[in-house]
């Protein structure tokens, strides 16, 4: 039961108890007990119950449906930055495989920005791969890869055979990426992105861009990935300072 003599507010204690129940005993889509049930179970006021639930909503653990109740929300998928990996491989490790529902592959003259990032000569072209990808039958991400055409001969004709582009590069072209520069920013979805990802216009998305290099420091690929902000979060592992020398 809650400690009414504690300096920790009752709503905060209740929120932590409900959070533990969600994390250890419940799964996505499960309904929380009703407000009257929580009120009776923990012997607190309706106001305390509502504030605790509001805190869970703000933290993205649950969502409310008018007239139906409060339900456990799908937890965000964490991108752990430790090594170069494809989103396909990362999701497979979580037993949440990506499904490509739309793909187009073409050749294009790169923009000046892409030309600079990939250090292309004036006459070089790129192969562009555009994919819309689902998780659990739900739109999840829009992914566009730009490859230096001269490094991937025949790609337009053969296409992408599997879900993982990086595995395809290793297997077919013996290109093993050794280093990458990645940036992440939060922004609002465009109307087109919102339509594709099945979210409300101007909803938050995470936009990731990456330049990947071989061991010889040759840029091979530029990637832009737009992912639903309600389903994805970013984790970076930092290591200790070495102190003054």
Backbone torsions as a table, in degrees:
resi	resn	phi	psi	omega
1	UNK	NA	167.5	-179.5
2	UNK	-77.2	149.4	179.0
3	UNK	-95.8	103.0	-176.3
4	UNK	-76.4	-6.8	176.7
5	UNK	-97.6	-2.6	-178.1
6	UNK	-75.0	153.2	175.6
7	UNK	-74.9	-15.2	178.7
8	UNK	-77.9	126.5	-178.3
9	UNK	-55.9	147.3	-177.7
10	UNK	-59.7	-39.5	-178.3
11	UNK	-63.6	-33.9	179.5
12	UNK	-70.6	-41.4	176.1
13	UNK	-61.1	-44.4	-179.0
14	UNK	-65.6	-42.3	178.4
15	UNK	-58.1	-42.5	-179.9
16	UNK	-67.4	-37.1	177.6
17	UNK	-65.8	-44.0	178.4
18	UNK	-65.4	-37.4	178.6
19	UNK	-63.0	-42.8	177.7
20	UNK	-61.5	-41.5	179.1
21	UNK	-62.5	-42.3	179.8
22	UNK	-62.8	-46.0	-173.2
23	UNK	-73.1	-31.0	-174.1
24	UNK	-104.3	-26.2	-171.6
25	UNK	-120.2	-6.1	-172.1
26	UNK	-127.2	161.8	177.6
27	UNK	-128.1	171.2	-178.4
28	UNK	-55.2	132.7	178.0
29	UNK	93.1	-14.8	178.2
30	UNK	-66.1	145.9	179.6
31	UNK	-91.2	134.8	171.4
32	UNK	-70.6	157.0	170.9
33	UNK	-55.1	155.0	179.2
34	UNK	-68.0	163.5	179.4
35	UNK	-58.2	-45.1	177.5
36	UNK	-61.6	-35.8	178.9
37	UNK	-66.6	-42.5	178.2
38	UNK	-66.0	-41.7	179.0
39	UNK	-57.8	-44.7	-178.7
40	UNK	-72.8	-40.8	-176.8
41	UNK	-64.1	-41.7	-174.9
42	UNK	-102.6	0.3	177.4
43	UNK	55.6	53.4	178.2
44	UNK	-130.5	171.3	-178.8
45	UNK	-78.7	161.4	177.2
46	UNK	-62.2	-35.4	178.7
47	UNK	-62.3	-40.9	178.6
48	UNK	-63.6	-42.7	179.5
49	UNK	-61.5	-47.2	-177.5
50	UNK	-64.5	-38.3	-179.9
51	UNK	-68.8	-38.3	177.9
52	UNK	-62.3	-43.8	-179.9
53	UNK	-67.4	-38.8	177.3
54	UNK	-59.7	-37.9	177.4
55	UNK	-64.2	-39.9	178.4
56	UNK	-66.0	-36.7	176.9
57	UNK	-64.1	-45.2	-178.8
58	UNK	-62.1	-32.6	-179.8
59	UNK	-85.4	0.3	175.4
60	UNK	78.2	18.9	-179.3
61	UNK	-88.7	-29.9	-178.9
62	UNK	-138.5	166.4	173.4
63	UNK	-139.5	153.3	-178.9
64	UNK	-102.7	142.8	171.0
65	UNK	-120.8	120.9	-176.1
66	UNK	-55.1	124.5	176.9
67	UNK	80.5	-3.0	-177.3
68	UNK	-117.8	-35.7	178.9
69	UNK	133.7	-162.4	-178.6
70	UNK	-118.0	133.8	-171.6
71	UNK	-129.0	151.3	178.7
72	UNK	-70.9	131.2	-176.8
73	UNK	-90.3	151.4	171.6
74	UNK	-57.1	130.9	-179.4
75	UNK	-78.6	148.1	-178.7
76	UNK	-65.6	143.4	177.0
77	UNK	-83.8	128.3	-174.7
78	UNK	-94.9	125.8	172.5
79	UNK	-93.8	111.2	-175.2
80	UNK	-96.4	115.8	-174.4
81	UNK	-87.8	97.6	176.8
82	UNK	-133.0	-32.7	-177.3
83	UNK	-151.8	168.2	177.3
84	UNK	-75.3	119.5	178.0
85	UNK	-146.5	154.5	177.2
86	UNK	-86.4	156.6	177.4
87	UNK	-61.6	-33.5	178.2
88	UNK	-60.0	-48.0	-179.2
89	UNK	-65.9	-40.3	-178.3
90	UNK	-63.9	-43.0	-179.9
91	UNK	-70.8	-34.6	177.2
92	UNK	-63.4	-37.0	177.7
93	UNK	-62.4	-26.1	179.7
94	UNK	-95.0	8.3	-176.5
95	UNK	56.9	35.9	176.8
96	UNK	-130.3	67.3	-172.8
97	UNK	-61.3	141.5	174.3
98	UNK	-76.8	145.5	175.5
99	UNK	-121.9	121.3	177.1
100	UNK	-79.9	116.9	-177.3
101	UNK	-102.2	-12.3	177.1
102	UNK	-154.5	134.7	179.2
103	UNK	-145.6	140.4	171.5
104	UNK	-138.8	141.0	179.8
105	UNK	-129.8	125.6	178.7
106	UNK	-147.5	173.1	176.6
107	UNK	-105.4	141.1	-178.4
108	UNK	-147.3	155.2	170.0
109	UNK	-78.2	122.7	-174.0
110	UNK	-69.7	152.2	171.9
111	UNK	-68.7	166.0	178.9
112	UNK	-60.0	-37.3	-179.6
113	UNK	-63.9	-46.9	179.5
114	UNK	-67.2	-38.2	178.2
115	UNK	-59.0	-43.0	179.8
116	UNK	-67.2	-43.4	-176.6
117	UNK	-66.1	-35.6	-178.8
118	UNK	-96.1	2.6	177.9
119	UNK	55.3	49.5	-175.9
120	UNK	-85.8	149.1	172.2
121	UNK	-75.9	162.6	-173.8
122	UNK	-57.8	-27.9	-176.0
123	UNK	-98.7	1.3	-178.4
124	UNK	-76.7	144.4	175.5
125	UNK	-115.4	169.6	179.3
126	UNK	-125.2	155.1	170.0
127	UNK	-96.3	126.5	-179.0
128	UNK	-107.8	129.2	177.5
129	UNK	-118.3	118.1	179.4
130	UNK	-112.5	125.3	-178.8
131	UNK	-133.9	141.3	168.2
132	UNK	-109.2	129.4	-170.1
133	UNK	-130.7	140.3	-177.4
134	UNK	-109.0	156.4	167.2
135	UNK	-128.3	128.2	-178.5
136	UNK	52.6	43.6	177.4
137	UNK	64.0	21.3	179.9
138	UNK	-124.1	133.2	178.7
139	UNK	-54.3	133.5	-173.7
140	UNK	-126.8	-45.0	-173.0
141	UNK	-152.1	152.0	171.2
142	UNK	-112.9	122.2	-173.2
143	UNK	-124.5	130.6	176.4
144	UNK	-127.9	123.1	177.7
145	UNK	-112.5	137.0	175.5
146	UNK	-118.2	118.8	-178.4
147	UNK	-111.7	143.3	173.6
148	UNK	-64.6	118.7	-172.8
149	UNK	-60.1	-39.2	-175.1
150	UNK	-68.3	-17.1	178.9
151	UNK	-89.2	-11.8	-177.0
152	UNK	-130.5	60.9	-178.6
153	UNK	-60.3	137.9	178.1
154	UNK	83.4	0.1	-176.5
155	UNK	-64.6	-39.0	-179.7
156	UNK	-61.2	-39.4	-177.4
157	UNK	-75.8	-40.5	-175.6
158	UNK	-85.2	-27.3	-179.8
159	UNK	73.7	-170.7	179.3
160	UNK	-99.6	112.8	-172.4
161	UNK	-78.8	-32.7	-178.1
162	UNK	-119.8	-171.2	179.0
163	UNK	-82.1	-28.6	-174.8
164	UNK	-97.8	114.3	177.5
165	UNK	-65.2	-41.0	-176.3
166	UNK	-64.5	-38.6	175.5
167	UNK	-64.5	-36.5	178.3
168	UNK	-64.9	-41.9	178.2
169	UNK	-63.1	-40.6	-179.8
170	UNK	-67.9	-45.4	-174.2
171	UNK	-72.6	-45.2	-172.0
172	UNK	-88.7	-34.1	-173.1
173	UNK	-120.0	1.3	-178.6
174	UNK	56.1	35.4	176.8
175	UNK	-100.3	113.5	179.3
176	UNK	-112.8	116.7	-177.6
177	UNK	-75.7	130.9	-174.8
178	UNK	-112.6	-18.5	-176.8
179	UNK	-151.9	150.2	177.7
180	UNK	-148.4	148.8	172.4
181	UNK	-112.7	123.5	-172.3
182	UNK	-129.2	136.4	174.7
183	UNK	-125.5	148.1	-179.5
184	UNK	-132.7	136.1	176.0
185	UNK	-141.9	151.0	174.9
186	UNK	-97.8	136.2	177.4
187	UNK	-153.6	177.9	177.6
188	UNK	-87.8	143.9	176.8
189	UNK	-69.1	141.9	170.5
190	UNK	-72.4	169.2	179.7
191	UNK	-61.9	-39.5	179.7
192	UNK	-67.1	-45.0	178.2
193	UNK	-60.4	-42.1	179.6
194	UNK	-61.9	-40.0	179.2
195	UNK	-65.4	-43.9	-178.9
196	UNK	-65.9	-41.8	-175.1
197	UNK	-87.7	-1.1	177.7
198	UNK	60.0	47.6	176.8
199	UNK	-127.4	167.3	179.0
200	UNK	-68.8	144.8	176.4
201	UNK	-53.3	139.9	178.2
202	UNK	69.3	16.3	172.7
203	UNK	-67.7	156.7	179.9
204	UNK	-71.2	139.4	172.6
205	UNK	-131.7	158.3	170.6
206	UNK	-100.8	128.1	179.9
207	UNK	-111.6	119.3	-178.1
208	UNK	-115.0	136.3	173.0
209	UNK	-129.3	142.9	-174.8
210	UNK	-143.6	136.1	169.1
211	UNK	-111.2	125.3	-176.1
212	UNK	-112.7	143.0	-173.1
213	UNK	-126.5	154.5	170.1
214	UNK	-80.3	177.2	177.2
215	UNK	-64.7	-20.9	178.1
216	UNK	-88.8	11.7	178.2
217	UNK	65.5	31.9	176.5
218	UNK	-95.0	122.0	178.0
219	UNK	-69.8	127.2	-175.8
220	UNK	-105.1	-39.2	-167.0
221	UNK	-145.9	142.1	168.3
222	UNK	-118.9	132.3	-177.4
223	UNK	-125.4	139.1	169.3
224	UNK	-124.3	132.1	-175.5
225	UNK	-131.6	125.0	176.6
226	UNK	-112.9	118.8	-172.4
227	UNK	-126.2	145.3	178.7
228	UNK	-56.5	127.2	-179.1
229	UNK	-69.2	-21.7	-179.7
230	UNK	-85.0	-2.8	-177.4
231	UNK	-123.2	1.7	-168.6
232	UNK	-145.7	139.7	171.5
233	UNK	-143.0	163.0	-168.6
234	UNK	-114.6	132.9	179.7
235	UNK	-124.2	131.8	179.5
236	UNK	-121.9	128.2	176.4
237	UNK	-90.3	123.2	179.6
238	UNK	-111.1	145.4	-178.6
239	UNK	-112.9	159.5	-171.0
240	UNK	-63.3	151.2	175.3
241	UNK	-68.9	151.9	-179.8
242	UNK	-91.4	-5.0	178.1
243	UNK	80.6	176.9	-178.9
244	UNK	-70.5	145.0	177.7
245	UNK	-111.7	NA	NA
